[in-house]
Amino acid sequence: MENWRSSLEIYDLRRGDLRVVLQTDRLIEAPNWHPDGWLMVNGDGRLWRVPLAAPELVPIDTGFCDRCNNDHGFLPDGRIVLTHHTGAGAAIYALGPDGPEPLVRDRPSWWHGATGTQITYAAARGGRGVRICRMDLTTGVEQILTADLCDRDGAEVHHDGPDYSACGQHIWFNCDLGGHAQIWRMRQDGSGAAQVFADAQVNWFPHPSPCGAHVLYLAYPPGTTGHPRDLSVALWLMDVQGGQRRKVVDLFGGQGSINVPCWAPDGHAFAFMRYARA
């Protein structure tokens, strides 16, 4: 379409090509890929289903959650999980048969990934900045995993974008401990946290592929602060050891492009958002 603002696209690793799924004049963000073969995005405070066979924005009933951001996805049991913003801060809900049900009550919390009976998310706790947390859904017990990752001078360090490895034994995330955001990995209990590689780019939102072979991440230009939208950025792939890094897509985007897990279930492709330049 002409005069689009948001372009939902798929990159196929086997063919090495791009497919435009849907373009709209709305601002839509953060595609997830459902195992049944449809994509989910957020826009206008709601969630939307995009069937791949006949792409269009089909509204998802999120009940009273009408300020959904780009931190959403699917739980292993198939339920939709979302982050809803209120005056008290962001909270995480799961969509049940009777509507939204609280999943993480402490605020602010921003959902990012799930495996088995665990979820991982970014959260601000105790005035110590944003940390990576996990919760066991069977017990409801929260654990702060990165409480000790602080600069030597006591400066706050921002941790974000956690996502589980295919085996569920590791959590990937970004951390600016060294001065700007880089890709890190730790065991799922928070031990063994280490930076995977170092470069001058500002790197966010690592997403391991379901096949266990790749990690996708978003690279901002050097000097970028935070994870803003509307910049010239790139999507990069690497192996799970941090090697064989290669740029696969140049785009205008950033915030909203790949905030959450976006791989096809078999790991052969991933979805992302590209945005039009003003």
C-alpha positions in Angstrom: 0.0 0.0 0.0 1.0 3.6 -0.4 1.8 5.9 2.6 2.3 3.0 5.0 3.8 3.7 8.4 4.4 0.1 9.6 5.6 -2.9 7.5 5.3 -6.4 9.0 7.9 -8.5 7.3 9.5 -12.0 7.4 13.1 -13.0 6.8 13.5 -16.6 5.6 17.0 -18.0 6.5 16.8 -20.9 4.0 16.1 -18.7 1.0 17.8 -15.6 2.3 14.9 -13.3 1.3 12.3 -11.0 2.7 8.6 -11.1 2.4 6.3 -8.2 3.2 3.3 -9.6 5.1 1.2 -6.5 5.8 1.6 -2.7 5.6 -0.6 -0.3 7.5 -0.8 3.4 8.2 -1.1 2.5 11.9 1.8 2.1 14.3 2.0 -1.6 15.1 4.9 -3.3 16.9 6.7 -6.4 18.1 5.5 -9.5 16.1 5.3 -12.9 17.8 4.9 -16.1 15.8 2.2 -18.5 17.1 2.8 -22.3 16.7 -0.4 -22.5 14.6 1.1 -20.2 12.0 -0.2 -16.7 12.7 1.5 -13.5 13.9 0.5 -11.3 16.8 1.3 -7.6 17.1 0.3 -4.6 19.3 -1.1 -1.3 18.2 -3.4 1.4 19.6 -3.1 -0.2 23.0 -4.5 -3.5 21.9 -3.3 -6.8 20.5 -4.0 -7.9 16.9 -3.9 -11.3 15.1 -2.4 -11.4 11.6 -3.2 -14.6 9.7 -0.4 -15.4 7.3 -2.7 -17.0 4.7 -4.8 -13.8 4.3 -3.0 -11.0 6.2 -5.1 -8.4 8.0 -5.3 -6.9 11.5 -7.9 -9.0 13.4 -8.5 -7.6 16.9 -7.9 -9.8 20.0 -10.2 -9.3 22.9 -7.9 -8.1 25.8 -10.8 -7.0 28.1 -9.9 -4.1 30.3 -6.3 -4.2 29.1 -6.4 -1.4 26.7 -2.9 0.0 27.1 -0.9 -3.0 26.0 2.7 -2.3 24.9 5.1 -4.3 22.9 6.0 -6.8 25.6 3.6 -9.7 24.8 3.7 -13.3 23.5 2.6 -16.8 24.3 2.9 -19.0 27.3 3.8 -22.7 26.8 0.2 -23.7 27.6 -1.0 -21.6 24.7 -2.3 -18.6 26.6 -1.6 -15.0 25.4 0.5 -13.0 27.9 0.6 -9.2 27.7 1.9 -6.1 29.5 -0.7 -3.5 30.4 0.2 0.0 31.5 -1.8 1.8 34.3 -1.1 4.7 36.5 0.4 2.3 39.0 2.9 1.0 36.4 3.2 -1.8 33.9 1.8 -5.2 35.0 1.8 -8.6 33.3 -1.4 -10.5 32.6 -2.4 -13.8 30.9 -5.6 -14.0 28.9 -7.9 -16.6 30.4 -11.4 -17.7 29.4 -12.9 -14.9 31.6 -10.5 -12.2 30.4 -7.1 -10.9 31.7 -5.7 -12.6 34.8 -2.8 -11.2 36.8 0.4 -13.1 36.2 3.0 -10.8 37.9 1.3 -8.4 40.4 4.4 -6.4 41.3 4.9 -3.3 39.2 6.4 -2.2 37.0 7.1 -5.4 35.1 7.5 -6.0 31.4 7.1 -9.6 30.0 9.7 -11.0 27.6 9.9 -14.8 27.5 8.7 -18.2 28.8 9.8 -21.8 29.0 8.2 -24.8 30.8 6.6 -23.3 34.0 8.9 -20.3 34.1 8.6 -16.8 32.7 11.3 -14.1 32.5 10.8 -10.4 32.5 12.3 -7.0 33.1 11.3 -5.2 36.3 12.1 -2.3 38.5 12.4 -3.4 42.1 13.5 -1.5 45.2 14.6 1.6 43.4 17.6 -0.2 41.9 16.8 0.3 38.2 15.7 -2.4 35.7 16.7 -5.9 36.5 16.0 -9.4 34.9 13.6 -11.5 36.9 12.0 -14.9 36.6 8.9 -16.4 38.2 7.8 -20.0 38.6 4.2 -20.1 37.6 3.4 -23.0 39.9 4.5 -21.2 43.0 4.3 -17.5 42.0 7.7 -16.9 43.5 9.7 -14.1 41.9 13.5 -14.2 41.8 15.7 -11.2 40.8 18.5 -12.7 38.7 20.7 -9.7 38.0 20.7 -7.8 41.3 24.5 -7.9 41.6 25.4 -6.6 38.1 26.3 -3.0 39.0 29.2 -0.8 38.0 32.1 -0.6 40.5 31.2 3.0 41.3 27.7 2.0 42.2 26.0 3.4 39.1 22.8 1.9 38.0 23.0 -0.7 35.2 20.1 -1.4 32.8 19.2 -5.0 32.1 16.5 -5.8 29.5 15.1 -8.0 26.8 15.4 -11.5 28.5 14.6 -14.5 26.4 15.1 -18.3 27.0 17.4 -20.5 25.0 15.7 -23.4 23.1 16.8 -25.8 25.8 15.5 -23.5 28.6 18.7 -23.7 30.5 20.0 -20.2 29.7 18.5 -16.7 29.6 19.9 -14.2 27.0 19.5 -10.4 27.7 21.2 -7.1 27.1 23.1 -5.2 29.7 25.0 -1.8 29.6 27.5 -2.7 32.4 30.4 -1.8 30.2 29.0 1.6 29.2 26.6 0.7 26.4 24.2 -2.2 25.8 25.8 -5.5 24.8 24.5 -9.1 24.6 24.8 -11.2 27.7 23.9 -14.8 28.7 23.4 -16.5 32.1 22.1 -19.8 33.4 18.3 -19.8 34.0 19.0 -19.5 37.8 21.0 -16.3 37.3 24.4 -17.8 37.7 27.3 -17.5 35.3 26.3 -14.2 33.7 28.8 -13.1 31.1 29.0 -10.8 28.1 29.0 -12.9 24.9 31.0 -10.5 22.7 32.0 -6.8 22.5 31.7 -4.3 19.7 30.9 -0.6 19.3 27.2 -1.1 18.4 24.5 -0.7 20.9 22.9 -4.2 21.0 19.4 -5.1 22.3 16.8 -7.8 22.4 18.6 -11.1 21.8 16.3 -13.9 20.6 17.6 -17.5 20.4 16.0 -19.5 17.7 13.8 -22.5 18.6 16.1 -24.8 16.7 19.0 -23.8 19.0 21.3 -22.8 16.1 21.0 -19.0 16.0 20.6 -15.8 18.1 18.9 -12.8 16.5 19.5 -9.3 17.9 18.9 -5.6 17.1 22.0 -3.4 16.6 21.8 0.4 17.1 24.4 2.8 15.9 27.3 3.6 18.4 26.3 6.2 20.9 22.6 5.4 20.9 20.9 5.9 24.4 18.2 3.5 25.3 16.2 1.7 22.6 14.5 4.5 20.6 12.3 4.2 17.5 12.9 5.7 14.1 16.6 5.1 13.5 18.7 3.4 10.9 19.4 0.0 12.6 20.2 -3.6 11.6 19.2 -7.1 12.5 22.1 -9.4 13.2 22.5 -13.2 13.5 25.1 -15.1 15.4 25.6 -18.7 16.7 25.0 -19.5 20.4 28.7 -19.0 21.2 28.6 -15.5 19.9 30.5 -16.3 16.7 29.8 -16.1 13.0 28.1 -12.7 13.5 26.5 -11.4 10.3 24.2 -8.6 9.4 21.0 -9.9 7.7 18.7 -6.9 7.4 19.2 -3.1 7.3 16.0 -1.2 8.3 14.5 2.0 9.7 13.2 1.0 13.1 14.4 0.2 16.6 11.7 0.3 19.3 9.0 -2.1 18.1 11.0 -4.0 15.6 11.9 -7.2 17.6 11.2 -6.5 21.2 9.9 -10.0 21.9 10.4 -13.6 20.7 9.7 -13.5 16.9 11.0 -16.8 15.5 8.9 -19.2 13.4 8.4 -22.4 15.5 10.9 -24.4 13.5 13.5 -21.6 13.5 13.7 -21.2 9.7 12.4 -17.6 9.7 11.7 -14.6 11.9 9.2 -11.7 11.8 10.1 -8.1 12.4 8.7 -4.5 11.9 10.1 -2.0 9.5 8.9 1.7 9.7 8.6 4.4 7.2 10.8 7.4 7.4 9.0 10.6 8.2 
